[in-house]
Amino acid sequence: MAETIELTVGERTVRLSNPDKVYFPRRGYTKHDLARYYLSVGDGVLRALKDRPTTLERYPDGVEGESFFQKRAPKNLPDWIPTGRIAFPSGRYADEICPTEVAAVLWAANLGCLTFHPWPVRRGDTDHPDELRIDLDPQPGTDYADAVHAAQLLREVLDGLGLTGWPKTSGGRGLHVFVPIRPAWTFVQVRRAAIAVARELERRDPDRITTAWWKEERGEKIFVDYNQTARDRTIASAYSVRPRPDAPVSAPLRWEELADAVPEDFDITTMPGRFARDGDVHAGMDEHPCDLRAALDLADRDEREHGLGDLPYPPEHPKMKGEPKRVQPSRAKRGT
């Protein structure tokens, strides 16, 4: 087993230690296979991560070993990888890596990073998101086909609000839809817009789609996880490898592909061929940022005409103005 090899990545040389270490035992994929995958989709994964503070999901001993999320930049960070300072809801802060070249992705892969979790901001302005991210999460009793149905309805909702969505697989059973926006709104405002979009989607098919935060109220539906737009919540980047036995990846899709594509189509062995043939199908995503005002107007109408205000935040957030009680409905009924 080779102890170290060197990979040329642009003008950089990245050292890969223990390249033959098996990361995905079911398929026999190694750390070297992981690095080669990220090199093959380099332009795409860099487009998704560039200048974004990024949390690293690390599996130093492969998918069957222990893992952890690394939010703060490692102490041995090379001086050519910049960082961005992000503030947590608690008021604490961290300096996270902000990839600006493909070599940074390979450097992180050498640390056992499988999945990259970028913030929806750039390091030049970490308080104003430039992406509205919508997570379509299948609940027990539903599957990927149900997420596709929800995504197709979502596209209609977004179009009606002047928003352009870009879909991708989650790498599991769900779908993510990212909307590039102008960095003119706060996290609170972007989350408010996401709630309005989610509620409109739910109205169009309440039997199959829900915005219910509490699991006991969701039923067999697709949950529109509006809290993925809250500060310090992130979604796996496009092209990220997911920590599952067959090494699936989060695959960017064209809208017309949704009906036929399935998550199993995309892993670290199949995505390089697709990328070589089609390139990054989300390459133009940042060229036309959208305006959130129509979505925020919808939120205002929901509140004014239907009494629909805020929804619960994640538990690690401080209590927010206008937020309803964070009490599980069944417990509230018991008065506990």
C-alpha positions in Angstrom: 0.0 0.0 0.0 1.4 3.3 -1.1 1.9 5.7 1.9 1.6 8.9 -0.1 1.0 10.0 -3.7 0.9 13.4 -5.2 -1.8 14.8 -7.5 -1.4 17.7 -9.8 -4.4 20.0 -9.5 -4.0 23.1 -11.7 -0.9 24.8 -10.4 -1.0 23.0 -7.1 0.4 19.7 -5.9 -1.9 17.9 -3.4 -0.5 15.1 -1.3 -2.8 12.1 -0.7 -1.9 10.0 2.2 -2.8 6.3 2.4 -4.5 6.4 -1.1 -5.4 2.7 -1.0 -7.4 3.0 2.2 -10.9 1.6 1.5 -13.6 4.1 2.1 -16.6 2.2 0.7 -16.1 -1.5 1.6 -19.2 -2.7 -0.2 -17.8 -1.4 -3.5 -14.1 -1.4 -2.6 -13.7 2.3 -3.4 -10.6 3.9 -1.9 -9.5 7.3 -0.9 -7.7 7.6 -4.2 -11.0 6.8 -6.0 -12.7 9.6 -4.0 -10.0 12.0 -5.0 -10.1 11.0 -8.6 -13.9 11.5 -8.6 -13.6 15.0 -7.2 -10.9 15.8 -9.7 -13.2 14.6 -12.6 -16.0 16.9 -11.6 -13.7 19.7 -10.3 -15.3 22.6 -12.2 -18.8 21.6 -11.1 -18.0 21.1 -7.4 -16.0 24.3 -7.3 -18.9 26.2 -8.9 -21.0 25.0 -6.0 -18.5 25.8 -3.3 -16.5 28.8 -4.6 -16.1 31.5 -1.9 -18.6 29.8 0.4 -17.8 29.1 4.0 -18.0 25.3 4.0 -18.5 22.7 6.7 -16.6 19.4 6.1 -18.3 16.1 6.8 -15.4 13.9 7.5 -15.1 10.1 7.6 -11.3 9.5 8.2 -11.8 5.7 8.2 -14.5 5.4 5.6 -18.2 5.2 5.7 -18.3 2.4 8.3 -16.1 4.4 10.7 -16.7 7.3 13.0 -17.5 10.7 11.4 -17.8 14.3 12.5 -18.7 17.7 11.1 -15.8 20.2 11.0 -17.0 23.7 11.0 -13.8 25.5 12.0 -10.9 25.4 9.5 -8.3 22.7 10.4 -5.2 24.0 12.0 -3.0 22.7 9.2 -5.0 24.7 6.6 -2.6 25.7 3.7 -2.2 29.5 3.4 -3.6 29.3 -0.2 -7.1 28.3 1.1 -9.0 31.3 2.3 -11.5 31.3 5.1 -14.7 33.2 5.9 -16.0 34.2 9.3 -19.6 33.0 10.0 -21.7 33.8 13.0 -23.8 31.1 14.7 -27.3 31.8 16.2 -25.6 31.6 19.7 -23.5 34.6 18.8 -20.3 32.6 18.6 -18.4 32.5 15.3 -16.1 30.3 13.3 -13.7 30.7 10.4 -14.6 28.1 7.8 -12.7 27.2 4.7 -13.9 28.9 1.5 -12.7 26.9 -1.6 -11.5 29.0 -4.5 -9.8 26.3 -6.5 -10.3 22.6 -7.1 -7.1 21.8 -5.2 -8.9 22.8 -2.0 -11.5 20.2 -2.6 -8.8 17.5 -3.1 -7.0 18.8 0.1 -10.2 18.3 2.1 -10.8 14.8 0.5 -7.4 13.8 1.8 -8.8 14.5 5.3 -11.6 12.1 4.7 -14.2 14.7 3.7 -16.9 13.0 1.7 -19.6 15.7 1.8 -19.2 19.4 1.5 -21.8 21.6 3.3 -21.5 25.2 2.0 -23.4 28.1 3.6 -25.7 30.0 1.2 -23.5 33.0 1.4 -20.1 34.2 0.0 -17.2 35.1 2.3 -17.5 38.8 1.3 -20.9 39.1 2.9 -21.8 36.3 5.3 -25.1 37.8 6.5 -27.0 38.0 3.3 -27.7 34.7 1.5 -27.4 34.5 -2.3 -29.3 31.2 -2.5 -32.8 30.2 -1.4 -32.6 26.5 -0.8 -35.7 24.2 -0.7 -35.4 20.7 0.7 -38.1 18.2 -0.4 -37.8 15.5 2.3 -39.7 12.2 1.8 -41.3 11.0 5.1 -41.9 7.4 5.9 -44.4 5.9 3.4 -43.2 8.2 0.6 -40.3 7.9 -1.8 -38.3 9.6 -4.5 -41.2 9.6 -7.0 -43.2 11.6 -4.5 -40.4 14.1 -4.2 -40.3 14.4 -8.0 -44.1 15.2 -8.0 -43.5 17.9 -5.4 -40.6 19.3 -7.3 -42.6 19.6 -10.5 -45.3 21.5 -8.6 -42.6 23.6 -6.9 -41.4 24.7 -10.3 -44.8 26.1 -11.1 -44.9 28.0 -7.8 -41.4 29.4 -8.4 -42.2 30.5 -11.9 -45.3 32.3 -10.6 -43.1 34.3 -8.2 -40.4 35.1 -10.8 -38.0 32.6 -9.3 -35.8 30.1 -11.2 -35.1 26.9 -9.5 -32.3 24.4 -10.1 -33.0 20.8 -9.0 -30.6 18.2 -7.8 -30.8 14.8 -6.1 -29.9 14.8 -2.4 -28.0 11.6 -2.9 -30.7 9.8 -1.0 -34.5 9.8 -1.5 -35.1 13.5 -1.6 -34.6 16.5 -3.9 -33.1 19.9 -3.4 -34.0 23.0 -5.4 -31.7 26.0 -5.3 -32.8 29.5 -6.3 -30.0 32.0 -6.9 -31.0 35.4 -5.4 -29.6 38.8 -5.0 -27.8 39.1 -1.6 -30.1 41.8 -0.5 -32.0 40.0 2.3 -31.2 38.7 5.7 -31.4 35.0 6.8 -34.7 35.8 8.5 -36.2 37.3 5.4 -35.0 34.5 3.2 -36.5 32.0 5.6 -39.8 33.9 5.5 -39.8 33.7 1.7 -39.1 29.9 1.9 -42.0 29.5 4.3 -44.3 31.3 1.8 -43.2 29.2 -1.1 -43.6 26.0 1.0 -47.1 27.0 2.1 -48.2 27.7 -1.5 -46.8 24.4 -2.5 -48.7 22.7 0.3 -52.0 24.4 -0.7 -51.6 23.0 -4.2 -51.5 19.4 -3.0 -52.2 19.1 0.8 -52.7 15.4 0.6 -49.1 14.8 -0.5 -47.1 17.8 0.7 -46.7 19.3 4.2 -44.9 22.1 6.0 -45.6 20.6 9.5 -42.4 21.0 11.6 -43.4 18.2 14.1 -42.9 14.7 12.7 -46.1 13.5 14.4 -48.1 15.8 12.2 -46.5 15.1 8.8 -48.0 11.8 7.8 -47.0 10.1 4.6 -46.1 13.2 2.7 -43.2 15.2 1.4 -42.0 17.6 4.0 -40.8 21.0 2.7 -38.0 21.7 5.2 -38.2 25.5 5.3 -35.7 25.5 8.2 -32.9 24.6 5.9 -32.8 28.3 5.2 -32.2 29.2 8.8 -28.8 30.5 9.8 -26.2 27.7 10.4 -28.3 25.2 8.4 -26.6 23.8 5.3 -27.4 21.4 2.5 -24.9 19.1 0.8 -23.4 20.7 -2.3 -23.9 19.6 -5.8 -21.5 16.8 -6.7 -20.9 16.0 -3.0 -20.4 12.3 -2.2 -22.9 11.0 0.3 -21.8 8.7 3.2 -23.8 5.6 2.0 -22.4 2.2 1.1 -22.6 2.6 -2.7 -21.0 6.1 -2.8 -23.9 8.0 -4.3 -23.5 11.7 -5.2 -25.8 14.7 -5.1 -26.5 15.1 -8.8 -27.5 18.4 -10.5 -30.3 17.8 -12.9 -32.1 19.6 -15.7 -35.9 19.9 -15.1 -36.7 17.8 -18.1 -34.7 14.9 -16.6 -36.7 14.7 -13.3 -39.3 12.3 -14.6 -36.7 9.6 -15.6 -33.7 10.1 -13.4 -33.3 8.2 -10.2 -30.8 8.7 -7.4 -29.2 5.3 -8.1 -28.0 6.6 -11.5 -25.4 8.8 -9.9 -22.4 7.7 -8.0 -18.6 8.3 -8.0 -18.2 5.9 -11.0 -21.1 7.1 -13.2 -21.0 10.9 -12.6 -17.6 11.4 -14.2 -18.9 10.1 -17.5 -22.0 12.3 -17.3 -19.8 15.3 -16.5 -17.4 14.6 -19.3 -20.4 14.3 -21.7 -22.7 17.1 -20.5 -20.5 19.3 -18.3 -22.0 21.0 -15.3 -25.7 21.3 -16.1 -26.0 24.0 -13.4 -23.1 26.1 -14.8 -25.3 29.1 -15.6 -27.0 29.1 -12.2 -25.4 32.3 -10.8 -25.8 34.3 -14.0 -29.3 35.5 -13.3 -30.0 36.0 -9.6 -33.7 36.4 -8.7 -35.7 38.9 -6.7 -37.4 37.8 -3.5 -39.9 40.6 -3.3 -42.8 38.6 -4.8 -42.3 35.7 -2.4 -42.1 38.2 0.5 -45.3 39.8 -0.7 -46.9 36.4 -0.6 -45.7 35.9 3.0 -47.3 39.3 3.9 -50.6 38.2 2.3 -50.6 34.9 4.1 -50.1 36.7 7.4 -52.6 39.5 6.7 -55.4 37.5 5.1 -55.0 34.1 6.7 -53.2 34.7 10.0 -50.3 32.6 8.9 -47.2 33.9 10.7 -43.9 32.4 11.6 -43.2 28.7 12.1 -40.9 27.0 14.7 -37.1 27.4 14.3 -34.6 24.6 14.9 -34.0 23.8 18.6 -30.5 25.3 18.7 -31.8 28.8 17.7 -32.7 31.4 20.3 -36.4 32.2 20.5 -37.3 34.5 17.7 -39.8 37.4 17.6 -43.2 36.2 16.4 -42.2 32.5 16.6 -44.9 30.1 17.9 -44.2 27.9 20.9 -41.7 25.1 20.4 -43.8 22.5 22.0 -44.6 19.2 20.4 -48.4 19.2 19.7 -49.1 16.0 21.6 -47.3 17.4 24.7 -49.1 20.7 24.4 -52.4 18.9 24.5 -51.4 17.1 27.7 -50.4 20.4 29.2 -46.8 19.2 29.8 
